[in-house]
Amino acid sequence: MNSHIFLIGFIIYVLAMIWLGWYVSRHQKDGEDFLLGGRSLPMFLTLGSTVATMVGTGSSMGAVGLGYSNGWAGVLYGAGGAIGILLVAWWFTPVRKLRFMTMSEELSYYTGGSHLIKNIVGILIFVASIGWLGAHILGGSMYLAWATGLDLTWAKLIIAFAFAVYVIIGGYSAVVWTDTIQALILFFGFILMAVLAVHHVGGWDAIQQAVDPAAMSPFAVDKLGVLPAFSMAMVICVGVLATPSYRQRIYSGKDVSSVRRSFVYTGVLYLFFSILPAIIGMAAFTMNPSLENSNYAFLFATSFLPSILGLVVLIAGLSATMSSASSDAIASVSIIMRDLYTLVTGRMPEGRKAISLSRWFLVFVIGLATVFALTSNDIISYITKMIATLMSGLFVCSMLGRFWLRFNWQGALVALVGGAGASVAMLMNDSWLAWWGNPCVPSVLVSLICAVVVTLATPKNKLTREEALKLITDERENTR
């Protein structure tokens, strides 16, 4: 496709998102309006935003790359994500009634209002959000570099700047509206791409003849092995259950029912969508089985399309990465405003000051994530290592806290440390990593065992959950 055509289309697309961000944010009055959309988002916006965030960098470039290298293994990313969001819908949407602002508030509530856990989790979640944001910048830059011929470093900077503008202007209201529109674009684009790619290579029979038969087994378990395949699905499931941007959807939704329905619909749609990246990846392998970097499989598969269709598909891919990036940027700033800012000052900022501070912090987090993105070019490796190291402990704390009233701050602390330590140990041992596929399963198991043992060996929380909730609410509303 002509690079000038794509560049013009990209500029028009970004300008439209900027205008929409400005339009929907005209009546914001305080920090909750800017960061949570006033806690009144209707079901269709929660649905559109959640779908767009899930069909992000990993689902597009990463899962297509898995399909290119390992056939039906490309479905694992989507299957893990679908299970994760359905479990979030069933287990965690009721916390909407407690009016949390960040996930660190939620985990503090589970541990007797512990300020230590709140502060540690706030820092960890902030780092995790920056990591996710960096992954999305990396994915979007690959699209842009491929389509325009730009140097990858410059493409990363342009992508970061492009989505930063409309998020900084519009806040969370801009994110959910642009995400909803992007969800429509990307679903159309990926369905179109899968159909045309299979047709271009000569039909499904041609793909079956070209791809390794072991990769054509269910979830490619004959090629990957059962344990690595399970680990891949599990790491994505754990990521969804512990990622703050999905909790943000719960905290900002209109009510429990609307959030739960939107998550269930998202899970079903995402399960259907998970087949498409695998098909596109296998079609790309059929076209060219010798790509040096499987992350470019999706981009290579667009090369046969007519200009206008190629433009639609590439814009769809960019939509996926930019919608996910904008959600993680807002989640990062919510953590700064609620957790890190209050850690330093002892109070939440008020009214218009909260909006201006949020915008400055958005500049900071996007800049920091861009630095992360400049250090890596491998999306799946980046995501799986980050989830296992930073989020296994958060996942265990969420699960135990939600369902075990005895869970305390000591158990949460060792869960966080144990999960991260196990992941680092796995990453430093190539033979262990080859056996498990990625560090997720052992890091979750170590975190869980440590949390249960230490919780049972230490005293109960001093505050009841009702008292802990009142403490957290008073601190957020500056009444303490």
N, C-alpha and C positions, 0 to 999 in steps of 0.2 A: 504494500500500500504506500502511496505517496506520503512522505513524511510531513509535507506542508499541509496536506488535507487533514491529517490527524492532529497536527498542532493547532490548526484553526478550530477544529471540533473540540479539542480539549480546552482551549481558551474560552469558547462560547459556553461550554458546560460549566466551567469553574465560575464564570461571571453570573450564570443563572443561579448557581448555588449561593453565591455571595448575596445576590439580590433577595433570594428567598430567606436567607438568614437574617437580613436586615428587616424584611417585612414582618416576619413572625415574632420579632423581639422588641417591637416598638413600645410595648406597655410593661416591660419588666420594671419592678420596683425594688427588689432586694435580692439577697443571695439565693434564697430558695427558688425564686423565679428563674434566676440565671442558671443555677446548677441542677434543679430538679423540675423545671417546668411548672412550678407552683403546685406540685404534687397532685395534678388533676388530669393527667394524660388519659385520653380515651383508649379503648381497647385497640382500635385500628392503628393508632400511632405506635402503641407499644408493640403490636404485632409487626408492623412494617420495620420499625427500628431494630427489633430483635432479629428478624430474618436477615436484614442487611448486615448486621454485625456478625452473625454466625457465618454467613456466606462471605467471608473475608479473605484475607491473604492466604491463610492455610488451606481453605476450601477451594480456592481458585488455583493459584500457582502451585502450592504445596501438594494438594491432593491430585492434581493433574500430573505433577512430577512423579508421585507415587504410582499412578496408573501407568505412566510411561515406563518406569523401571520394573514394576512388579504387578502389572495387570489389575486384577480385581482388588488388590491391596488398596487401591485408590478409594474404595468405598469405606475403608476403616475410619478415616478421618470423619466423614459424615455420620457414620453409624455411632461412633463414640460421642459426637456432638449432639446427635438427636436423643440418645439415651440420657445424656447429661441434662439437657434442657427440660426433658419430660420429668426427670427426678427433681429438678429445681421447682417445676410447677407443682408437684405433689407435696414436696417436703418444706419448701422455704417461702412460698408466696404468703402464708399466713403472717409472716413477720411484718407485712405491710401495715398491719393494725398498730404496730408499736412505734411507727413514725421515725425509724432510724434515718440518718442522713448518709452514713458510710458503713462499710462492712466492719470496720474496727469498732464502731459503736455496738454493732450486733454481737461481736465476739466478746467485748467487754461485758455486755449484758449477761452472756452465758457464764461468765467467770466472776460473778459477784460485783460487777462494776469496777473491775481492776483497772486502774490507770496505767499500770505497767504493761498489761496485755494490750490495752488500747493504743498506747504509744508505740510499742514494738510492732504490732500488727499494722498500724498506720504507716510506719516506715517501710515494712515489707511489701504492703499492698502498693504503696507509691512506687517502689522499685519495680514490682511486677507490672504495674500499669505502664511504666516507662518502657519496660521490655516489650510488652505487647505493641505499644505505639511504635517502637523502633521496627518491629517485624512488619507492621503495615506500611510504614514508610519505605522499607526495603522492597516489599512486594510491588507497591505502586511505582517505584523508581524503575524496576525491571520492565514494567509495561512501557513506561515513557521512553526509556533508553532504547528498547527494541523498536518501537514505532517511529522514533524520530532520529535515531542515530546519535543522540546525545551521549556524552560520557556519563557513566553510571553515577559518579559523584555529583555532577551537576543535576542529574535527574532526581537524586535523593533530595537535594536542596529545594528544587522547584516543587516537588510533591509536598514536602513539608510546608512550604510557604503557601501553596494553593489551598490546602484544607485548613491551614491555620487561620486564614483571613475570615472565612465564613463562620468558623467556630468562635473566634474571638469576638466577632460582631454580634452573633446571635445567641451564643450559649446553648443550653440544652434544648431549648425550643427549636433552634435551627437544626441541631443534630437530628432530632426525631423526625422532623418534616423532610429534611434532605435524605435521611436514611430511608424513609418510606418510599420516596420517589426513586431512589437508587435501587431499592429492592425490586421494584417493577422492571427497571432497566436490566438489572443483572439476571433475573429469572428469564426474561425474554432472550437476552443475549446468550446465555449458556445453553438453553434448549435449542436455539437456532444453531449454535456452534456444534453441538453434539450430532444433530441430524445431518448437517452439511458435511461434517468431517467423515462420518460413516459412509455417506454417499460418495464422497470424493475418493476414498480408497478402494471403492468397488464393493461395498457392502460388508456385512458382518462376517461372512465366510472368509473374506480376505484378511480381516483382523485375526480370526482364529488361526489361520495358516501362518501368520507372521509372528504372533506372540508365543512365548514359551508356554507349552501346555501346563506346566506347574503354576504359572501365573494366572491361568484361566480357572483354577480350582476356586471354590468359594473362599472369598477374602484372601486368596493367594496363599493359603496356609501350607500348601505343598511346597511352595518356594521359600516363604519366610520362616515357616515353623509356627506351631500353635502358640507358643509362649510369646515370641516377638510380635505376632499379629495381635494377640490379646493385649499386650503392653501398649501397642500403638493406639488401639481403640480406647484403652483405659486412660492413657495420658490426656487424651482430648476430653474425655468425660470428666476427669478430675479438674481439668482446666476450666470447663464450663461451670462446674459446681463451686469453684473457688475464685472465679474471675470477678472483680468488683464491678465491671460494667454491666453484668447481668443482674447483680444485686441492685444496681442503680435503677434498672427498669422496675424492680419491685417497689423500691422506696418512692419512685416518682409516679407510679400508676394511680389511677383513680380509686380503685378498691381491690380487695383480694380477688374477687370473681373475675374482673376484667383482666388482671394480670395473669391469672391462672389460665384462662381461656386463650389468651394471646400466646402463652408459652406452649400450650398443648398444640395449637395450630402450627406454631413454628416448628415443633418437633416433628410433626407429620410431614410438613413441607420439606424440611431439611433432610429427612430420611429419603424422600423421593429425589431430592436434589443430589444426594450423595452418589447416585449412580452416574450422573453426568460427567463429573471430572474424571472418573475412571475410564469412561468410554472415550472421552476426548484424548486422554493420555495414551490409550492403546492405539487410537487412530493416528496420533502423532508418531508413535513408534513404528507403525506400519509405513508411514510416509518416509521416515528417516530414523533408522535404529541406531545411529551413531552420534547423537547429540552429546557434546561434552558436558553440558550441565542440564540435568533433567528439569530444573526449575523453569527452563525456557521452553518446555514442551508445549504449553498452552500457547505461548506467543508464536512458536513455529507453526502451530496448527492453523493460525489465522492467515498465514502467508498465501494460501490458495484462494482466499475469499475475494470477491469483487470489492472495490474500494469502499463503497457505502456500507456493505455488510461487515467488512473488516473494521470500519470505524465504530459501528454499533457494538460489536463484540469486544473490542479493546476498551471502549468507554464503559461497557458493562464490567469488565475486569477492574478497571480503575475505580468504578463505583464501589465494588466490593471492598477494595483496600481502603479507600478514603472514608467510607461509612464506618468501618471498624475502627479506623484511626481516630475519627472524631469522637466516638463513644469513649474510647480509652483516655483520650485527652481530658474530657470532662470528668471522668471518674478520678483521674489523677488530681485535678484541681479541687474536687470535692474533698479529697483526703487532705490536701494541703490546708484548705480553709477550715475544715472541721477539726482535724487532728494535729497537724504540725503547727499551724498558726496559733491555736489555743494552747499547745504545749509551751510555746514561747511567751505568749502574751497573757494567757489565762482567761481570755474572753474571745467570743466570736465577734468579727467586725459587723457593723450595723448598716442596713439600708443600702444606699447608693455606693457607699465605700466598699461594701462587699462585692458589688458588681465590678468596680474599677480594679480592685485587688485581684479578682478572679481573672480578669483579662490579662493583667500583667503576669500572673502565675501561668496562664496558658502559654504565653510567649516563652516563659522559662522552661516548662515541661516539654514543649514541642522542640525547642532548641536542644535540650538534653537528650531526648529520644533520637533526634537526628544524629547526634554524636554516636549513640549506640549503633544506629543503622549504618554508619560509615565504616564500622569495624567488621561487618559480616555480609556474606553473599549467599548463605545457605539457609533457606527459610525453615524447613522442617527441623533440621538440627537445632537451629536457634530456638524454635518454639518448644520442642520437647525437653531440651536441657533446662530452659528457663522454668517451665511448669514443674518439672520434677524437683528442682532445687528450691524454688521460692514458694510453690503453691501446694506441695504435698501436705505440709504441716497445717496450712490454712484449711485445706479440705478436711483433714482429720478433726481439727478444732471445731469447724462448722458442724460436722456430723455428730460428734460427741456432745457438743453444746446444745444442739437442737433437740436431742433425744435422751440425754442423760443429765438429770438435775444435779447429780453428785459432782459433775465435772467442775474443776476449779482452776485457778490461775497457774498453780504449779504444774498441773497436767498440761495446760495449754503451752506453757513455756518450753517444757521438754519436748512436746510434740513438734513445735516449730524448729527447735535445735536439732532434734533427732532426724526429722525428715530431710533437712538441708544437709546434715552431715552424711547421711546414708547416700544421698544423691551425689555429693562430691566424691565420696569413696568409690562409687560405681563409675563415675566419669574418669577416674584416675586408673581404672583397671580395665584394659581392653577385653580381656577374656570374660570378665563378668558382664560387661556391656554387650558383648556378642551373644552371650547366653540369654540375657533378659530382653534384648532389643533396645531398651532405653531404661533409665533409672526409676521410672515411676512406681512399679509394683514394689520393689524392695524399700523404696523411700517411704511409701505409704504404710507398709507393714511395720517398719521400724518406728515410725512416728506414732502409729496406733498403739503398739505394745508399750512404748515409753509413756504415752499419755495415760493409759489405763493403770499401769503399775504405780506411777507417781501419784495420780489422783487418789487411789485407794490408800496410799501410804501417808498421805498428808491430810490436814484438817479440812473440814467443809468450809465453804464460803461463809463469811460473816454476815453478808447481806442476802436477803431473799431476792428472788428475781423481780418482784414488785418494787422493792426498795432500790435495787440496782437500776431499774428502768426510770424511776423518779430522779435518781441522781444524774443519770445521763441526760434526761430531758431538761432538767434545771440548768445543767452546764451549757447545753446547746442554746437555750433560750436566754442565757445571761441572767438567770434569776438566783444564782448562787454567788 
